[in-house]
Amino acid sequence: MSLLEMEHDRVVHPVDIIEHIAGIHDWVFERQDADEISISVKGSWTDYHVSFSWMENLESLHIACAFDLKVPEARRAEVKQLITQINEQLWIGHFDIWSKENMVLFRNAHLLSGGAEVSPSQCEALLNSAIESCDQYYQAFQFVVWAGKPASEALSHVIFETIGEA
């Protein structure tokens, strides 16, 4: 038996930690089963639908963060171009189109190989990273889908940094 084949007993189930965090923040959530939870989180621009899934076989806590933005077929190629340009800038996680629903989502995973335990602060960091990424690029997706802007122009409008205060 290799080390990868060994089963590890976890002290706390990773999704239990997420449920506890959702409860502390008074977020609406639904626990589909022991390994999955969906949370509604208010962002700067819109509400996000966040799903955490524990994948035992991969020993990985997966997060998917989506927002209500259906991509019309006519704008799909430009949205894919925008996703490529955004993903080139991200160090953690990535955006994708969920083909089945034609929705944009942000995805990431936290590996817990070898029975490693996840902490509440790691779970919050995973969630915060997803929300911050969605907040940062939400308007670019809006510009491409609803305003018909090209990806590079939409992205240039959202990546500027403000220095100082007005």
C-alpha positions as CSV (number, residue, x, y, z in Angstrom):
1,M,0.0,0.0,0.0
2,S,1.4,3.4,-1.0
3,L,1.1,6.5,1.1
4,L,-1.5,7.8,-1.4
5,E,-3.7,4.8,-0.8
6,M,-3.8,5.2,3.0
7,E,-7.1,6.5,4.5
8,H,-6.9,9.3,7.0
9,D,-9.4,10.1,9.7
10,R,-10.0,13.8,9.9
11,V,-10.7,15.5,13.2
12,V,-13.2,17.9,11.7
13,H,-14.9,17.6,8.3
14,P,-13.9,20.6,6.1
15,V,-17.5,21.3,5.1
16,D,-18.5,21.5,8.8
17,I,-16.0,24.4,9.2
18,I,-17.6,26.2,6.2
19,E,-21.1,25.7,7.7
20,H,-19.8,27.2,11.0
21,I,-18.3,30.2,9.2
22,A,-21.6,30.7,7.3
23,G,-23.5,30.6,10.6
24,I,-21.2,33.2,12.2
25,H,-21.8,35.6,9.3
26,D,-25.5,34.9,9.1
27,W,-25.2,33.9,5.5
28,V,-28.0,31.9,3.9
29,F,-26.8,28.4,3.3
30,E,-28.0,24.9,2.3
31,R,-26.1,21.7,3.2
32,Q,-26.9,19.3,0.3
33,D,-25.1,16.4,2.0
34,A,-22.0,15.8,4.2
35,D,-19.6,16.8,1.5
36,E,-21.3,19.9,0.0
37,I,-22.7,23.2,1.0
38,S,-24.0,26.2,-0.9
39,I,-23.9,29.7,0.5
40,S,-25.3,33.1,-0.7
41,V,-22.7,35.9,0.0
42,K,-23.2,39.6,-0.7
43,G,-20.4,41.1,-2.7
44,S,-19.6,44.6,-3.7
45,W,-21.5,44.4,-7.0
46,T,-23.9,41.5,-6.7
47,D,-24.7,38.4,-4.6
48,Y,-22.5,35.4,-5.2
49,H,-23.6,31.7,-5.1
50,V,-20.7,29.9,-3.5
51,S,-20.5,26.1,-3.4
52,F,-17.9,24.2,-1.4
53,S,-17.4,20.5,-2.1
54,W,-15.2,18.1,-0.2
55,M,-13.7,15.6,-2.6
56,E,-12.5,12.7,-0.5
57,N,-10.8,10.8,-3.3
58,L,-8.6,13.9,-4.1
59,E,-8.4,15.1,-0.5
60,S,-9.4,18.5,-1.7
61,L,-11.8,21.3,-0.7
62,H,-13.2,22.8,-3.9
63,I,-14.9,26.2,-4.2
64,A,-17.0,27.5,-7.0
65,C,-18.3,31.0,-6.9
66,A,-20.9,32.1,-9.5
67,F,-22.9,35.2,-10.2
68,D,-26.1,35.7,-12.2
69,L,-24.7,36.4,-15.6
70,K,-25.9,34.2,-18.5
71,V,-23.5,34.4,-21.4
72,P,-25.4,34.8,-24.7
73,E,-24.0,32.7,-27.5
74,A,-23.2,35.8,-29.5
75,R,-20.8,37.1,-26.7
76,R,-19.4,33.7,-25.7
77,A,-16.2,34.0,-27.7
78,E,-15.5,37.4,-26.3
79,V,-16.2,36.2,-22.7
80,K,-13.8,33.3,-23.3
81,Q,-11.2,35.9,-24.4
82,L,-11.8,37.9,-21.3
83,I,-11.5,34.9,-19.1
84,T,-8.1,34.1,-20.7
85,Q,-6.9,37.6,-20.1
86,I,-8.1,37.6,-16.5
87,N,-6.6,34.2,-15.7
88,E,-3.2,35.3,-16.9
89,Q,-3.3,37.8,-14.1
90,L,-4.5,35.5,-11.3
91,W,-2.1,33.7,-9.0
92,I,-4.7,31.7,-7.2
93,G,-7.9,30.2,-8.7
94,H,-9.3,30.8,-12.2
95,F,-12.5,31.8,-14.0
96,D,-14.3,29.5,-16.3
97,I,-17.6,29.2,-18.2
98,W,-19.9,26.4,-17.0
99,S,-21.0,25.2,-20.4
100,K,-24.1,23.5,-19.2
101,E,-25.6,26.7,-17.8
102,N,-23.6,29.3,-19.8
103,M,-22.5,30.9,-16.6
104,V,-19.2,32.4,-15.5
105,L,-17.7,31.1,-12.3
106,F,-14.6,31.3,-10.3
107,R,-13.0,28.1,-9.1
108,N,-10.2,27.1,-6.8
109,A,-9.3,24.1,-4.5
110,H,-7.3,23.6,-1.3
111,L,-5.4,20.3,-1.2
112,L,-5.3,18.5,2.1
113,S,-3.2,15.5,1.1
114,G,-2.1,13.0,3.6
115,G,-4.8,13.8,6.1
116,A,-3.8,17.4,6.6
117,E,-6.5,19.4,8.5
118,V,-7.9,22.6,7.2
119,S,-8.3,25.6,9.6
120,P,-11.1,28.1,9.7
121,S,-8.7,30.8,8.6
122,Q,-7.7,28.8,5.5
123,C,-11.4,28.3,4.6
124,E,-12.1,32.0,5.1
125,A,-9.0,32.9,2.9
126,L,-10.3,30.5,0.2
127,L,-13.7,32.2,0.3
128,N,-12.3,35.7,0.5
129,S,-10.1,35.1,-2.5
130,A,-13.1,33.9,-4.6
131,I,-15.2,36.9,-3.6
132,E,-12.4,39.4,-4.1
133,S,-11.7,38.0,-7.6
134,C,-15.3,38.1,-8.6
135,D,-15.7,41.6,-7.2
136,Q,-12.6,42.8,-9.1
137,Y,-13.7,41.4,-12.5
138,Y,-17.5,41.5,-12.3
139,Q,-17.8,44.8,-14.2
140,A,-15.5,43.5,-16.9
141,F,-17.9,40.6,-17.6
142,Q,-20.8,43.1,-17.6
143,F,-19.0,45.3,-20.1
144,V,-18.4,42.4,-22.4
145,V,-21.9,40.8,-22.1
146,W,-24.2,43.8,-21.8
147,A,-22.3,46.7,-23.3
148,G,-20.7,44.7,-26.2
149,K,-17.2,45.8,-25.3
150,P,-14.1,43.9,-26.5
151,A,-12.4,41.9,-23.7
152,S,-9.2,44.0,-23.6
153,E,-11.2,47.3,-23.3
154,A,-13.5,45.9,-20.6
155,L,-10.5,44.6,-18.7
156,S,-8.6,47.9,-18.9
157,H,-11.6,49.7,-17.2
158,V,-11.5,47.5,-14.2
159,I,-7.8,46.9,-13.5
160,F,-6.7,50.5,-12.8
161,E,-5.5,51.2,-9.2
162,T,-6.6,54.3,-7.3
163,I,-3.9,56.1,-5.4
164,G,-5.0,58.3,-2.5
165,E,-8.5,59.3,-1.5
166,A,-10.9,61.8,-2.9
